[in-house]
Amino acid sequence: MAQVRRHPDIAHHLRGRKSLSARVDAKARVALKMALASHGFPVLDDGVRIEAPKSLHIELHPSLHLRAYQRAAIQHFVGREEGSGVIVLPCGAGKTVVGLAALAALQCTGLILVPNEAAAKQWKDHFLKYTNLTPSEVGIDDGADAMKPVTITTYQRLTARRKSGEYYHFGRYVATNWGLVVYDEVHLLPAPLFRLSAELQCARRLGLSATLVREDGRTSDVFSLVGPKVYEVHEDRLTAEGYLSQVICVEVQVPMGDEAMASYERSPLRQKHRAAADNEAKLEVVDALCRKHQDGQILIMGHYTEFLKKVSERLSCPMLDGETPKEKRLYEYDRFRQGHTPILVLSRIANVAVDLPNADVAIQVSGLFGSRQEEAQRLGRVLRPKPGGGRFYTLVSVHTLEERTARHRQQFLVERGFAYTQVSAADIISEGTIANEVRRVPKSRVRGYAPKHSAAPRA
């Protein structure tokens, strides 16, 4: 406590002068926990308990067979005396199933927080398919009807505000005594807009994530707001056990035309990334890759919507972004899952909570400055097991900033155990082949690679 009180941004939240304890305003709990974490004093569990939550009888359907690692994750979480924690599983490993099975193990009411409407629908469908809950007991909150025993809502709806600053719905969620609050894609939580959600009253908190990495270095905020990491399993283990698909990652090096390169060189530093990402020569490479995998289900993903619109028009396929109405998004996702739409172009909405299990080819035309979180999420779109495995292509404009950010992403993929190779755009366009068996790049040969060591053992 003496050390804690030496930090002004912590001390001003503390009331009283006792040497071993202090009182804290309830409204300051989140700010205090964030400040403690930033100075190396993470709060594993705040110990605040309210009245016992309402019980809810939940049975899992006999058709749902939990995998060994899913059962282990649930046991590690439910068995914790402290009550809260984070489970990290790769994309496609069944985090939604783990969440609903954890709620069934606790037999209590729950609030499920998700990043978008597509994820909300997925959670509801899973509850109705794999548990005994009925539509009267589980549903997506529309902001008007009464809360159901299991309520699903988005982070955006939870934190929506009027111009006056008043929160539309937050009071309704806080007034309910939840047995479990599940934070889907919990790595999003530390964003300023989402910190308010950590104030929810509940007996337990469960964070779920496939990519518990943040380029801003604030991963520890997740642990201070939700709880410590209680279970983690990596892609290489689940691939070896047959739960995830063998995926080969291919970097396609795309030259820029003389005029485009001259324009790139003249651009200010902040505009160079956009110029490299929008390299028109990538369009021909996308064409060639779609021909190469004409029998596959192809996702094309990127950062800048104007370029993605060009791809969509060129291929005569749907393109979805943040401006696309919810109903159209869900409709196009369903058509892709059913195989009616073989190619789908997606903006950054593809980065989180998009369930397209039949995708076997992903083409990344641009990304967010080498973000490992984005790389893992996009790769996760082709991780579901399928005959022949998956392919993940990244298009990189040579002699530009994209090469540097690609190294960052490449290191991340190789460290996670994925096969990785580099080819030229000419190889793709001329169909001068990528061999069926691509040689794995040794970690020592990845430029700039430095092995990373973690104090926490893998599960």
C-alpha positions in Angstrom: 0.0 0.0 0.0 2.9 2.4 0.7 4.2 1.8 -2.8 0.8 2.2 -4.3 0.2 5.5 -2.6 3.4 7.0 -4.1 1.7 7.1 -7.5 -0.5 10.2 -7.8 -2.9 8.8 -10.4 -3.6 5.9 -8.0 -3.5 7.7 -4.7 -6.2 10.3 -5.6 -8.8 7.4 -5.9 -8.0 6.1 -2.4 -9.9 7.3 0.7 -8.8 6.8 4.3 -5.3 6.6 5.8 -5.2 3.0 7.0 -1.9 1.4 6.3 -3.2 -1.8 4.8 -6.5 -0.8 3.2 -8.4 2.0 1.6 -11.9 2.8 0.4 -12.7 3.5 -3.2 -15.7 5.2 -4.8 -17.6 2.6 -6.8 -17.5 4.8 -9.9 -13.7 4.9 -9.8 -13.2 1.1 -9.8 -12.3 0.8 -13.5 -10.1 3.9 -13.5 -8.3 2.6 -10.4 -7.8 -0.9 -11.9 -6.4 0.6 -15.1 -4.0 2.9 -13.1 -2.8 0.0 -10.9 -2.1 -2.2 -14.0 -0.1 0.6 -15.7 2.2 0.7 -12.7 2.7 -3.0 -12.4 0.0 -3.7 -9.8 -2.6 -5.8 -11.7 -5.9 -6.5 -9.9 -6.6 -10.2 -10.4 -10.2 -9.9 -9.0 -11.8 -6.9 -7.4 -13.7 -9.1 -4.9 -16.9 -7.0 -5.2 -19.9 -9.3 -4.8 -23.5 -8.4 -5.0 -26.6 -10.4 -4.1 -26.6 -14.0 -5.4 -27.6 -14.0 -9.1 -30.7 -15.7 -10.3 -30.3 -19.4 -11.2 -31.2 -20.7 -14.7 -31.6 -24.3 -15.6 -29.4 -24.9 -18.7 -28.8 -28.3 -20.3 -26.5 -28.9 -23.2 -28.0 -30.8 -26.1 -26.8 -34.4 -26.5 -25.6 -33.6 -30.1 -23.0 -31.2 -28.6 -19.8 -33.2 -27.9 -17.3 -31.0 -26.2 -13.7 -31.5 -27.3 -11.0 -32.2 -24.7 -9.5 -28.7 -24.8 -12.9 -27.1 -24.6 -13.7 -29.2 -21.5 -10.3 -28.3 -20.0 -10.9 -24.6 -20.6 -14.3 -24.7 -18.9 -12.9 -26.6 -15.9 -10.1 -24.1 -15.5 -12.6 -21.2 -15.5 -15.4 -22.7 -13.5 -13.0 -24.1 -10.9 -11.4 -20.8 -10.0 -12.3 -19.5 -6.6 -11.8 -15.9 -7.8 -14.5 -16.4 -10.4 -13.3 -14.5 -13.4 -10.7 -14.9 -16.2 -9.8 -15.0 -19.8 -9.7 -18.0 -22.2 -7.7 -17.8 -25.4 -8.5 -20.2 -28.2 -7.7 -19.8 -32.0 -10.3 -18.8 -34.5 -12.4 -21.7 -35.4 -11.7 -23.6 -32.1 -15.3 -23.1 -30.8 -15.1 -20.1 -28.4 -18.9 -19.7 -28.6 -19.4 -23.3 -27.6 -17.1 -22.8 -24.6 -19.0 -19.7 -23.6 -22.4 -21.3 -23.6 -21.0 -24.5 -21.9 -19.5 -22.3 -19.1 -22.9 -20.7 -18.5 -24.5 -24.2 -18.4 -21.9 -25.3 -15.9 -22.7 -22.3 -13.7 -26.5 -22.6 -14.1 -27.1 -18.9 -13.9 -28.3 -15.9 -16.0 -25.9 -14.3 -18.4 -25.1 -11.2 -20.5 -23.1 -11.9 -23.7 -21.3 -8.8 -25.1 -20.2 -9.1 -28.7 -18.5 -6.8 -31.3 -21.3 -6.8 -34.0 -24.7 -8.0 -35.0 -23.4 -11.0 -37.0 -21.7 -12.3 -33.8 -24.9 -11.7 -31.8 -26.9 -13.8 -34.2 -24.3 -16.6 -34.1 -24.5 -16.7 -30.3 -28.3 -16.8 -30.3 -28.4 -19.6 -32.9 -25.9 -21.6 -30.8 -27.9 -21.3 -27.6 -31.1 -22.4 -29.4 -29.4 -25.3 -31.2 -27.2 -26.6 -28.4 -29.1 -25.9 -25.2 -32.6 -26.4 -23.9 -33.2 -22.6 -23.8 -36.2 -21.2 -25.7 -36.6 -17.9 -27.5 -38.4 -16.6 -24.4 -35.2 -17.3 -22.4 -32.4 -16.1 -24.8 -32.4 -13.3 -27.2 -30.7 -10.3 -28.8 -31.5 -7.1 -27.0 -33.1 -4.4 -29.1 -33.0 -1.7 -26.5 -36.8 -1.8 -25.9 -38.0 -5.1 -24.7 -37.4 -6.5 -21.2 -34.1 -8.3 -20.5 -34.1 -12.1 -20.9 -32.3 -14.5 -18.6 -29.6 -14.8 -21.3 -29.3 -11.5 -23.1 -27.0 -10.8 -26.1 -26.0 -7.3 -27.0 -23.2 -5.5 -28.8 -20.5 -3.3 -27.2 -21.8 -0.4 -29.3 -25.4 -0.7 -28.0 -24.1 -1.1 -24.4 -22.2 2.2 -24.6 -24.5 4.2 -27.0 -24.9 7.8 -25.9 -27.2 10.7 -26.7 -25.8 14.1 -27.7 -26.2 15.2 -24.1 -23.8 12.5 -23.0 -26.4 10.3 -21.4 -26.2 6.6 -22.1 -29.2 5.1 -23.8 -29.2 1.6 -22.4 -26.4 1.3 -19.9 -28.6 1.8 -16.9 -30.8 -1.2 -18.0 -27.8 -3.5 -18.0 -26.3 -2.3 -14.8 -29.7 -2.7 -13.0 -29.7 -6.4 -13.8 -27.9 -8.8 -11.5 -26.1 -11.1 -13.9 -24.6 -14.4 -12.9 -22.0 -14.3 -15.7 -20.9 -11.6 -18.2 -19.1 -12.9 -21.3 -16.9 -10.6 -23.2 -16.5 -12.0 -26.7 -13.4 -10.8 -28.5 -12.2 -9.4 -25.2 -9.1 -7.9 -26.7 -11.4 -5.1 -27.9 -12.4 -4.1 -24.4 -9.6 -1.7 -23.4 -10.6 0.7 -26.1 -11.9 3.9 -24.4 -15.4 3.3 -25.7 -15.7 -0.1 -24.1 -14.2 0.5 -20.7 -17.6 1.4 -19.3 -18.7 -2.3 -19.8 -16.3 -3.3 -17.0 -18.6 -1.6 -14.5 -21.4 -4.2 -15.0 -22.5 -5.9 -11.8 -22.0 -9.6 -12.0 -20.8 -12.6 -10.0 -18.3 -13.7 -12.7 -16.6 -12.4 -15.8 -15.4 -14.5 -18.8 -13.3 -13.1 -21.5 -12.9 -14.9 -24.8 -10.3 -14.1 -27.5 -8.4 -15.7 -30.3 -5.8 -12.9 -30.5 -4.9 -11.6 -27.1 -2.2 -9.3 -28.6 -2.4 -5.5 -28.9 0.0 -3.3 -30.8 -0.5 -0.6 -28.3 1.0 -2.8 -25.5 -2.2 -2.7 -23.4 -2.9 -6.4 -23.2 -2.5 -6.2 -19.4 -5.6 -3.9 -19.3 -7.7 -6.9 -20.3 -6.5 -8.8 -17.3 -7.1 -5.9 -14.9 -10.6 -5.3 -16.2 -11.8 -8.9 -16.7 -9.4 -11.3 -14.9 -6.2 -13.3 -15.5 -5.6 -15.7 -18.4 -6.8 -19.1 -17.1 -6.4 -21.2 -20.2 -4.8 -21.0 -23.6 -4.2 -23.4 -26.5 -2.3 -22.6 -29.8 -3.1 -23.3 -33.4 -0.2 -25.8 -33.9 -1.5 -28.2 -31.3 -5.1 -28.1 -32.6 -3.9 -28.5 -36.2 -1.8 -31.6 -35.1 -4.9 -33.0 -33.4 -7.0 -32.4 -36.6 -9.3 -29.7 -35.1 -7.9 -27.0 -37.4 -6.9 -27.0 -41.0 -3.4 -27.1 -42.4 -2.9 -23.6 -43.8 -0.1 -22.4 -46.0 0.7 -18.7 -45.9 2.0 -17.1 -49.1 3.3 -13.6 -49.5 2.9 -12.3 -53.1 5.4 -9.6 -53.9 3.7 -7.1 -56.3 5.8 -4.5 -58.1 4.4 -1.0 -58.6 4.4 0.7 -62.0 6.9 3.4 -62.7 4.3 6.2 -62.5 2.8 4.7 -59.3 6.2 4.4 -57.7 7.1 7.9 -58.6 3.8 9.1 -57.0 4.6 6.9 -53.9 8.0 8.5 -53.5 6.6 12.0 -53.7 3.9 11.2 -51.1 4.3 12.4 -47.5 5.1 9.6 -45.0 1.5 9.3 -43.7 0.1 8.8 -47.3 2.7 6.2 -48.4 0.9 3.3 -46.7 -2.3 4.2 -48.6 -0.4 4.5 -51.9 1.2 1.1 -51.4 -2.1 -0.6 -50.3 -3.9 0.8 -53.4 -1.3 -0.5 -55.9 -3.4 -1.1 -59.0 -1.1 -4.0 -60.0 -2.6 -6.0 -57.2 -5.9 -6.3 -59.2 -4.3 -8.6 -61.8 -2.9 -10.8 -59.1 -6.3 -11.1 -57.4 -7.7 -12.1 -60.8 -5.0 -14.8 -61.2 -5.5 -16.2 -57.7 -9.3 -16.4 -58.2 -8.7 -18.4 -61.4 -6.2 -20.6 -59.6 -8.8 -21.4 -56.9 -11.9 -21.2 -59.0 -13.4 -24.2 -57.2 -12.8 -22.7 -53.8 -14.7 -20.4 -51.4 -12.7 -17.2 -51.5 -12.6 -14.2 -49.1 -10.8 -11.1 -50.3 -10.0 -8.7 -47.4 -8.4 -5.3 -47.1 -8.2 -2.0 -45.2 -9.3 0.7 -47.7 -12.8 0.4 -49.0 -12.3 2.3 -52.3 -9.8 -0.3 -53.5 -12.0 -3.1 -52.3 -14.9 -1.6 -54.4 -12.6 -1.8 -57.5 -12.0 -5.5 -56.7 -15.7 -6.1 -56.2 -16.6 -4.5 -59.5 -13.8 -6.3 -61.4 -14.9 -9.7 -60.1 -18.7 -8.9 -60.1 -19.0 -10.2 -56.5 -20.5 -8.6 -53.3 -18.5 -6.3 -51.1 -19.4 -5.6 -47.5 -18.1 -2.8 -45.3 -19.1 -0.9 -42.2 -21.7 1.0 -44.1 -23.5 -2.1 -45.4 -26.9 -2.6 -43.6 -27.0 -5.4 -41.1 -29.7 -7.3 -43.0 -27.6 -7.3 -46.2 -24.4 -8.5 -44.3 -26.3 -11.4 -42.8 -27.8 -12.3 -46.2 -24.5 -12.3 -48.0 -22.8 -14.3 -45.2 -25.5 -17.0 -45.5 -25.2 -17.1 -49.3 -21.4 -17.6 -48.9 -21.8 -20.3 -46.3 -24.3 -22.1 -48.6 -21.9 -21.9 -51.6 -24.1 -19.7 -53.7 -21.5 -16.8 -53.5 -18.0 -18.2 -54.3 -16.2 -14.9 -53.7 -16.9 -12.3 -51.0 -15.0 -9.0 -50.5 -14.8 -7.8 -46.9 -13.4 -4.6 -45.3 -12.1 -4.6 -41.7 -15.5 -6.0 -40.6 -13.9 -9.4 -41.4 -11.4 -8.9 -38.5 -13.7 -10.0 -35.7 -16.5 -12.5 -35.1 -17.3 -13.5 -38.7 -18.3 -17.1 -38.9 -17.6 -18.4 -42.5 -16.4 -21.9 -41.9 -16.4 -23.0 -45.5 -13.8 -20.4 -46.6 -10.7 -22.2 -47.9 -8.9 -19.3 -49.5 -8.2 -15.9 -48.1 -6.6 -13.0 -50.1 -5.4 -10.1 -48.1 -4.8 -7.0 -50.3 -3.9 -4.6 -47.5 -3.7 -4.5 -43.8 -3.4 -2.2 -40.7 0.3 -1.4 -40.4 1.4 -4.9 -39.6 -1.1 -5.6 -36.9 -0.7 -9.2 -35.5 -4.2 -9.1 -34.1 -5.6 -8.4 -37.6 -3.4 -11.1 -39.1 -4.5 -13.8 -36.7 -8.2 -12.9 -37.2 -8.0 -12.9 -41.0 -6.0 -16.1 -41.0 -8.7 -17.6 -38.8 -11.2 -17.3 -41.6 -9.6 -20.4 -43.3 -8.7 -22.4 -40.2 -11.8 -24.6 -40.1 -10.8 -28.1 -41.0 -11.5 -29.1 -44.6 -10.0 -31.4 -47.3 -6.9 -30.0 -48.8 -6.3 -27.4 -46.1 -6.4 -23.7 -46.6 -4.4 -20.9 -48.4 -3.8 -17.5 -47.0 -2.3 -15.0 -49.5 -0.9 -11.5 -48.6 -0.3 -9.1 -51.4 2.7 -6.8 -50.7 3.9 -3.9 -52.8 7.7 -4.2 -53.2 10.1 -1.5 -52.2 7.4 0.2 -50.1 6.4 0.4 -46.4 4.3 -2.7 -46.9 7.5 -4.8 -47.0 8.4 -3.7 -43.5 4.9 -4.3 -42.0 4.8 -7.7 -43.8 8.0 -8.7 -41.9 6.2 -8.0 -38.7 3.2 -10.1 -39.8 5.5 -12.9 -41.2 7.3 -13.2 -37.9 4.0 -13.6 -36.1 2.8 -16.4 -38.4 6.1 -18.3 -38.4 6.2 -18.1 -34.6 2.7 -19.6 -34.5 3.9 -22.6 -36.6 2.5 -21.8 -40.0 4.2 -22.7 -43.3 5.2 -19.5 -45.1 6.7 -18.8 -48.5 7.3 -15.8 -50.8 6.6 -15.7 -54.5 6.5 -13.0 -57.1 3.4 -11.6 -58.8 4.7 -12.9 -62.1 4.7 -16.5 -60.7 1.0 -16.2 -59.9 -0.1 -14.4 -63.0 1.8 -16.8 -65.3 0.6 -19.8 -63.3 4.2 -20.7 -63.0 3.5 -22.6 -59.9 3.6 -22.6 -56.2 4.4 -26.2 -55.5 1.7 -28.2 -53.8 4.1 -28.9 -50.9 5.5 -25.6 -49.9 8.7 -25.7 -47.9 8.4 -24.4 -44.3 10.6 -21.3 -43.8 13.0 -21.9 -40.9 12.5 -19.2 -38.2 16.2 -18.4 -38.4 15.8 -17.3 -42.1 13.0 -14.8 -41.4 14.5 -11.4 -41.6 14.5 -9.6 -38.3 13.4 -12.7 -36.4 14.1 -12.8 -32.7 12.7 -15.7 -30.7 10.2 -14.6 -28.0 10.0 -16.3 -24.7 6.9 -16.3 -22.5 6.9 -16.8 -18.8 3.5 -18.6 -18.9 3.6 -22.1 -20.3 1.2 -23.1 -23.0 -1.8 -25.1 -21.9 
